[in-house]
Amino acid sequence: MCKAWNLPSEKPKPATLATIEQLKAENRPERWERVHKIHLDIRSRQNKVAPLTPLVAKNSYRAQFQFVEIAAMERQSREKAAGI
């Protein structure tokens, strides 16, 4: 099996994004720390995959990655978690 299959997912799964939206919808200040941690996890996973692109298998298959623009979301959750 190709090592590429062991890479972290570059795009958050719908369940992850749904969790973020649910936590934000609760509108409770203590939830922002968890939202921020999820954003940091997303950034970390994407940063692991990005240097490997473009990823092409021996059989010429070219993996397609769709990254989420996380900077603005991370900034918002960091500010909300800090109470700014």
Residue frames as qw, qx, qy, qz and C-alpha x, y, z in Angstrom:
[[0.000, 0.889, 0.458, 0.000, 0.00, 0.00, 0.00],
 [0.370, 0.583, -0.012, 0.723, 1.22, 3.48, -0.85],
 [0.337, -0.228, -0.492, 0.770, 2.29, 5.70, 2.06],
 [0.144, -0.205, -0.163, -0.954, -0.01, 8.42, 0.74],
 [0.554, -0.452, -0.586, -0.382, -3.00, 6.50, 2.03],
 [0.591, -0.419, -0.530, 0.440, -1.66, 6.98, 5.55],
 [0.171, 0.232, -0.059, 0.956, -1.64, 10.76, 5.24],
 [0.099, 0.456, 0.604, -0.646, -3.99, 12.79, 7.38],
 [0.295, 0.722, 0.592, 0.204, -7.03, 14.12, 5.61],
 [0.307, 0.089, 0.061, 0.946, -6.30, 17.55, 4.16],
 [0.316, -0.372, -0.218, -0.845, -9.89, 18.72, 4.30],
 [0.292, -0.091, 0.708, -0.637, -11.90, 18.51, 7.50],
 [0.063, -0.299, -0.934, -0.185, -14.62, 15.93, 7.44],
 [0.299, -0.533, -0.362, -0.704, -18.20, 17.22, 7.40],
 [0.660, -0.575, -0.477, 0.079, -18.64, 15.95, 10.97],
 [0.522, -0.212, -0.210, 0.799, -15.73, 18.14, 12.12],
 [0.010, 0.240, 0.191, 0.952, -17.20, 21.19, 10.45],
 [0.501, -0.558, -0.507, -0.425, -20.62, 20.35, 11.88],
 [0.637, -0.457, -0.452, 0.426, -19.11, 20.12, 15.37],
 [0.297, -0.032, -0.057, 0.953, -17.59, 23.57, 14.95],
 [0.236, -0.377, -0.353, -0.823, -20.91, 25.01, 13.80],
 [0.611, -0.551, -0.558, -0.108, -22.76, 23.35, 16.68],
 [0.558, -0.354, -0.354, 0.662, -20.32, 24.73, 19.25],
 [0.119, 0.090, 0.094, 0.984, -20.55, 28.21, 17.73],
 [0.372, -0.465, -0.509, -0.622, -24.37, 28.02, 17.68],
 [0.567, -0.504, -0.595, 0.263, -24.44, 27.29, 21.41],
 [0.057, 0.795, -0.008, 0.604, -23.09, 30.82, 21.82],
 [0.729, -0.678, -0.047, 0.075, -21.30, 29.95, 25.05],
 [0.092, 0.900, -0.423, 0.050, -17.92, 31.60, 25.66],
 [0.569, -0.480, 0.668, -0.006, -16.38, 28.44, 27.13],
 [0.862, 0.328, 0.386, 0.020, -16.97, 26.59, 23.83],
 [0.421, 0.881, -0.210, -0.055, -14.57, 28.82, 21.91],
 [0.312, -0.637, 0.702, 0.072, -11.49, 27.08, 23.37],
 [0.698, 0.085, 0.710, 0.043, -12.67, 23.80, 21.87],
 [0.608, 0.770, 0.186, -0.049, -13.46, 25.47, 18.54],
 [0.092, 0.889, -0.440, -0.084, -9.97, 26.97, 18.52],
 [0.510, -0.382, 0.767, 0.077, -8.38, 23.59, 19.26],
 [0.735, 0.404, 0.544, 0.026, -10.27, 22.05, 16.35],
 [0.424, 0.901, -0.069, -0.055, -9.07, 24.87, 14.09],
 [0.179, -0.750, 0.631, 0.089, -5.47, 24.26, 15.21],
 [0.673, -0.058, 0.735, 0.052, -5.88, 20.55, 14.46],
 [0.671, 0.678, 0.298, -0.019, -7.16, 21.35, 10.97],
 [0.193, 0.919, -0.338, -0.065, -4.19, 23.66, 10.33],
 [0.434, -0.532, 0.725, 0.066, -1.79, 20.99, 11.56],
 [0.742, 0.219, 0.631, 0.051, -3.23, 18.30, 9.28],
 [0.558, 0.821, 0.121, 0.000, -3.19, 20.59, 6.26],
 [0.023, -0.879, 0.471, 0.069, 0.39, 21.65, 6.99],
 [0.608, -0.292, 0.731, 0.107, 1.45, 17.99, 6.97],
 [0.699, 0.440, 0.555, 0.103, -0.09, 17.35, 3.56],
 [0.307, 0.928, 0.005, -0.211, 0.73, 20.61, 1.75],
 [0.138, -0.724, 0.600, 0.311, 4.49, 20.00, 1.35],
 [0.516, -0.045, 0.839, 0.170, 3.77, 16.66, -0.34],
 [0.572, 0.692, 0.410, -0.163, 1.70, 18.16, -3.13],
 [0.795, 0.129, -0.217, -0.552, 1.50, 17.46, -5.95],
 [0.536, -0.275, 0.786, -0.138, 1.30, 13.81, -4.98],
 [0.702, 0.406, -0.390, -0.435, 1.59, 11.42, -7.90],
 [0.844, -0.214, 0.483, -0.090, 1.53, 7.62, -7.57],
 [0.350, -0.320, 0.759, 0.446, 3.69, 5.26, -9.63],
 [0.379, 0.426, 0.791, 0.222, 0.68, 4.50, -11.82],
 [0.143, 0.250, 0.266, 0.920, 0.42, 8.25, -12.62],
 [0.287, -0.752, -0.585, -0.099, -2.60, 8.79, -10.39],
 [0.180, 0.338, -0.208, 0.900, -2.53, 12.40, -9.18],
 [0.258, -0.534, -0.715, 0.371, -4.12, 12.94, -5.79],
 [0.036, -0.634, -0.235, -0.736, -6.43, 15.94, -5.57],
 [0.354, -0.359, -0.601, 0.620, -6.46, 17.90, -2.33],
 [0.108, -0.752, -0.297, -0.578, -8.89, 20.63, -1.33],
 [0.389, -0.093, -0.525, 0.751, -7.62, 22.75, 1.51],
 [0.209, -0.853, -0.478, -0.040, -9.80, 24.88, 3.77],
 [0.212, 0.600, -0.181, 0.749, -8.77, 28.51, 4.29],
 [0.631, -0.491, -0.561, 0.214, -8.31, 28.22, 8.03],
 [0.369, 0.131, -0.256, 0.884, -6.50, 31.47, 8.94],
 [0.286, -0.389, -0.056, -0.874, -9.60, 33.66, 9.37],
 [0.770, -0.415, -0.395, -0.280, -11.50, 30.95, 11.25],
 [0.722, -0.145, -0.446, 0.508, -8.52, 30.33, 13.52],
 [0.164, 0.249, -0.187, 0.936, -8.11, 34.06, 14.21],
 [0.507, -0.451, -0.189, -0.710, -11.79, 34.41, 15.12],
 [0.835, -0.373, -0.402, -0.044, -11.77, 31.42, 17.46],
 [0.594, 0.020, -0.391, 0.702, -8.53, 32.57, 19.10],
 [0.056, -0.327, 0.105, -0.938, -9.97, 36.03, 19.77],
 [0.669, -0.429, -0.255, -0.551, -13.27, 34.63, 21.05],
 [0.824, -0.221, -0.470, 0.228, -11.46, 32.10, 23.29],
 [0.439, 0.045, -0.332, 0.834, -9.39, 34.97, 24.73],
 [0.101, -0.743, -0.564, 0.346, -12.50, 37.05, 25.27],
 [0.206, -0.224, 0.210, 0.929, -11.43, 39.77, 22.85]]
